[in-house]
Amino acid sequence: MIIKTAGLRKDFEVRKKAGRLRRVTETVTAVDGVDLTIERGELLGYIGPNGAGKSTTLKMLTGIMVPSAGEVTVCGLRPVPDRVALARRIGSVFGQRSQLWWDLPLRDSFALLRHVYRVPEAEHTTRLKACRKLLELDEFMDTPVRQLSLGQRMRGEMTAALLHGPQVLFLDEPTIGLDVVSKQAVREFLASLRDKGDTTIVLTTHDLADIEKLCERLIVIDHGRVVHDGSLAALHDRYQMKKQIVVELEEPWAGDQRLDGAALVGVEGLLIRLELDGASVGQVVAQLPAFRDLAVVEPGIEDVITRLYGSDRG
């Protein structure tokens, strides 16, 4: 495995008012005993609500922050004591922290990064060529970074994080604020990295479409603790999210009508919404009165996550 944590914990001391003149110190636990094992080549979704401990976990994995307790290794190294060696084996894209030189053309930033990481020229050229093609960088390679759009800069940041051939790539909200075209370009690029299997990717995001399109494995953290570790399908099963059928009828719905294997969850004019409960779509459709149109609605991950947070907070 390429990442392993055991009992990983991070506490912060916070000063709070206690009356008009007094202040007291309280301990706030941001990450509370997280155990992770991540295999080489995985693309892992690591999600949770604001303040759940996602970014704090990533900062401990990258050596930016010292754990309060527990053990952690990344690429066989301890992130804080071995931070210099680890920096050559990982790449990261963290929100507003840029690796690019603001006033230089993108091309020059990439050239400087080759020297920073001491990457052989042939390797650098090969990786940059691949990124230029997959992320469509050529049209703005000679544009100063400060003049790039957010989507263009994010594509540049992802390239910068990969030019030294890291074993692990940490991404914190890589598609936030991007337009539809830029989001699609970033997702396709990450999917290509995932499919090659050479780079382990840890992705935190609030854009659940990123998770649905990219991640086979999902870890959900809340109040500093892991509340789910598994596939999206397992998450659906755990919270019993069911398919729904939206039907446009020819005549208004008869209020006393019952259907085997489905429950009525909404009526709006001629539109009815049914939730499957043990029956197939075909079995339910066979019981319906005359209708004009029908659509099957799969449960969305937003609904699943909302239910998960509500359950674990309650």
C-alpha positions in Angstrom: 0.0 0.0 0.0 1.2 3.5 -0.7 -0.7 5.4 2.1 -1.4 4.1 5.6 -2.6 5.8 8.7 -3.5 4.3 12.1 -5.3 6.3 14.7 -4.4 9.6 13.0 -5.5 12.5 15.1 -5.1 16.3 15.1 -6.1 18.5 18.0 -6.1 22.3 18.0 -6.0 24.6 21.1 -8.6 27.3 20.8 -9.0 30.3 23.0 -12.6 31.3 23.8 -14.2 34.0 25.9 -15.5 33.0 29.3 -17.2 36.1 30.7 -16.2 39.7 30.1 -12.5 39.5 31.0 -11.6 35.8 31.1 -10.6 33.4 28.3 -10.3 29.7 28.5 -8.4 27.2 26.3 -10.4 24.4 24.7 -9.2 21.5 22.7 -10.9 21.0 19.3 -10.3 17.7 17.5 -10.3 18.1 13.8 -9.3 14.5 12.9 -10.2 11.8 15.4 -8.6 8.4 15.0 -8.6 8.0 11.2 -7.4 4.7 9.8 -6.7 4.6 6.1 -5.1 2.1 3.7 -4.8 3.3 0.1 -3.3 1.0 -2.6 -1.0 2.1 -5.4 -3.0 3.4 -8.5 -6.3 4.0 -6.6 -8.4 7.1 -7.3 -10.0 7.7 -3.9 -12.8 10.2 -3.2 -12.4 11.8 0.3 -15.4 13.9 1.1 -17.3 15.4 3.9 -19.1 18.6 5.0 -17.2 21.8 5.8 -15.1 21.4 8.9 -15.2 17.6 8.8 -11.4 17.2 8.7 -10.7 16.6 5.0 -8.1 19.3 4.4 -6.5 18.7 7.8 -6.0 15.0 6.9 -4.4 16.0 3.6 -2.1 18.4 5.3 -0.9 15.7 7.6 -0.4 13.3 4.7 1.7 15.8 2.9 3.8 16.8 5.9 2.4 20.4 6.2 0.9 19.7 9.6 2.2 17.5 12.4 -0.3 14.9 13.8 -1.2 15.1 17.5 -1.3 11.3 17.6 -1.3 8.2 15.5 1.0 6.9 12.7 1.2 7.8 9.0 3.3 6.8 6.1 3.1 7.9 2.5 5.3 6.2 -0.1 7.0 4.4 2.7 8.0 7.8 4.3 6.9 9.7 7.4 5.5 12.9 6.0 7.0 15.4 8.6 10.5 13.9 9.3 11.0 12.9 5.7 9.3 15.9 4.1 12.0 16.8 1.7 12.2 13.3 0.3 8.4 13.0 0.2 8.1 16.2 -1.8 9.8 14.5 -4.7 7.3 11.6 -4.6 4.0 13.5 -4.3 2.2 16.3 -6.2 -0.6 18.5 -4.9 -3.1 21.1 -6.0 -4.5 22.9 -3.0 -7.1 25.6 -3.6 -5.5 29.0 -3.9 -1.9 27.9 -3.3 -0.2 28.1 -6.7 3.0 26.4 -7.9 3.2 28.7 -10.9 5.1 32.0 -11.2 2.4 34.7 -11.5 4.2 37.0 -14.0 5.9 34.3 -16.1 4.4 32.5 -19.1 3.1 29.0 -18.3 5.9 27.5 -20.4 8.6 29.2 -18.3 6.9 28.0 -15.0 7.1 24.4 -16.3 10.8 24.9 -17.2 11.6 26.2 -13.8 9.8 23.3 -12.1 12.0 20.9 -14.0 15.1 22.4 -12.3 13.4 22.6 -8.9 12.7 18.9 -9.0 15.9 18.0 -10.9 13.9 16.1 -13.6 15.9 14.8 -16.5 15.0 16.8 -19.6 13.8 13.8 -21.6 11.4 12.8 -18.9 10.1 16.3 -18.5 9.5 16.7 -22.2 7.6 13.4 -22.4 5.3 14.2 -19.4 4.7 17.8 -20.6 3.8 16.6 -24.1 1.2 14.2 -22.6 -0.3 16.9 -20.4 -0.3 19.5 -23.2 -2.4 17.1 -25.3 -4.8 15.8 -22.7 -5.4 19.2 -21.0 -5.2 21.2 -24.3 -2.6 23.6 -23.0 -1.0 24.8 -26.3 -3.2 27.8 -26.9 -2.1 29.5 -23.7 1.5 28.1 -23.0 3.0 31.5 -23.7 0.4 33.5 -21.7 1.5 34.9 -18.3 -0.2 33.0 -15.5 -1.9 36.2 -14.1 -3.7 36.5 -17.4 -5.1 32.9 -17.5 -8.7 32.1 -16.7 -9.4 30.0 -13.7 -10.0 26.9 -15.8 -6.7 27.5 -17.7 -4.8 28.1 -14.5 -6.2 24.9 -12.9 -5.1 22.9 -15.9 -1.6 24.5 -15.6 -1.6 23.7 -11.8 -2.4 20.0 -12.5 0.4 19.8 -15.1 2.9 21.4 -12.7 2.0 18.9 -10.0 2.7 16.0 -12.3 5.9 17.0 -14.2 8.2 15.3 -11.7 6.4 12.0 -11.9 4.9 11.8 -8.4 3.6 8.5 -7.1 0.7 10.2 -5.3 -1.3 13.2 -6.3 -3.4 15.1 -3.7 -6.2 17.3 -5.2 -8.2 19.6 -3.0 -11.3 20.9 -4.9 -9.7 20.8 -8.4 -12.9 21.7 -10.2 -14.4 24.4 -7.9 -15.4 27.5 -9.8 -14.7 26.0 -13.2 -16.9 26.3 -16.2 -18.5 23.2 -17.7 -15.9 22.8 -20.5 -12.9 23.1 -18.0 -14.5 20.7 -15.6 -14.9 18.2 -18.3 -11.3 18.6 -19.4 -10.0 18.1 -15.8 -12.3 15.0 -15.3 -11.2 13.4 -18.5 -7.6 14.0 -17.6 -8.0 12.4 -14.1 -9.9 9.5 -15.6 -6.9 8.9 -18.0 -4.5 9.0 -15.0 -6.7 6.6 -13.1 -6.9 4.1 -16.0 -3.1 4.0 -16.5 -2.8 3.0 -12.8 0.6 4.6 -12.3 -0.5 7.4 -10.0 -2.5 7.2 -6.8 -4.9 10.1 -6.6 -6.6 11.4 -3.4 -9.5 13.7 -4.3 -11.4 16.0 -2.0 -14.4 17.8 -3.6 -17.8 19.3 -2.9 -18.7 18.6 -6.5 -20.4 15.2 -6.2 -20.4 14.8 -10.0 -16.6 14.4 -9.7 -17.1 11.5 -7.3 -19.7 9.8 -9.5 -17.6 10.1 -12.7 -14.2 9.3 -11.3 -14.1 7.3 -8.0 -14.8 3.6 -7.4 -14.0 4.0 -3.7 -15.3 6.7 -1.5 -14.4 7.7 2.0 -16.8 10.0 3.9 -15.5 11.8 7.0 -17.6 13.7 9.4 -16.7 15.3 12.8 -13.1 14.0 12.1 -14.2 10.3 11.9 -14.7 8.0 8.9 -18.4 7.2 8.6 -18.2 5.3 5.3 -15.4 3.5 3.4 -16.4 1.6 0.3 -18.0 1.9 -3.1 -20.8 4.3 -4.1 -23.0 1.3 -4.6 -22.4 0.2 -1.0 -23.4 3.7 0.1 -26.6 3.5 -1.9 -27.4 0.1 -0.3 -26.6 1.3 3.2 -29.1 4.1 3.0 -31.6 2.2 0.9 -32.0 4.9 -1.7 -34.5 3.5 -4.2 -35.4 4.2 -7.8 -38.3 6.4 -8.6 -40.7 6.5 -11.5 -42.2 9.8 -12.7 -45.4 9.2 -14.7 -47.6 11.7 -16.7 -51.1 10.2 -16.6 -54.0 10.6 -19.1 -56.4 11.1 -16.2 -56.0 12.4 -12.6 -54.7 9.8 -10.1 -57.4 8.0 -8.1 -56.5 8.6 -4.5 -57.5 5.2 -3.3 -55.5 3.3 -5.9 -52.8 1.0 -4.6 -49.8 -0.5 -6.4 -47.9 -3.7 -5.5 -44.2 -3.1 -5.0 -44.3 0.7 -5.2 -45.2 3.6 -3.0 -46.8 6.9 -4.0 -44.5 9.7 -2.9 -46.0 12.7 -4.8 -48.8 13.9 -6.9 -48.8 17.2 -8.9 -51.6 17.5 -11.4 -51.3 14.6 -13.9 -47.8 13.8 -12.7 -47.2 11.2 -10.1 -44.0 10.0 -8.5 -43.6 6.4 -7.3 -40.8 4.8 -5.3 -40.0 1.2 -6.1 -40.2 -1.0 -3.1 -39.5 -4.6 -4.1 -40.9 -4.6 -7.6 -39.3 -4.0 -11.0 -40.1 -1.1 -13.2 -42.0 -3.4 -15.6 -44.1 -4.9 -12.8 -45.1 -1.4 -11.6 -45.8 -0.1 -15.1 -48.1 -3.0 -15.8 -50.3 -1.8 -12.9 -50.6 1.8 -14.1 -53.6 3.3 -15.7 -53.2 5.0 -19.1 -50.3 7.4 -19.2 -48.6 9.7 -21.7 -45.0 9.6 -20.6 -42.7 7.9 -18.0 -39.2 8.4 -16.7 -37.1 6.3 -14.3 -35.0 8.4 -11.9 -32.0 6.9 -10.3 -31.1 8.0 -6.7 -28.6 10.8 -6.8 -25.4 10.8 -4.7 -26.5 14.2 -3.3 -29.6 12.5 -1.8 -27.4 9.7 -0.4 -24.9 12.0 1.2 -27.6 14.2 2.6 -29.1 11.2 4.3 -25.7 10.0 5.5 -24.9 13.3 7.2 -28.3 13.5 8.7 -28.1 10.0 10.1 -24.6 10.3 11.6 -25.2 13.8 13.0 -28.5 12.7 14.6 
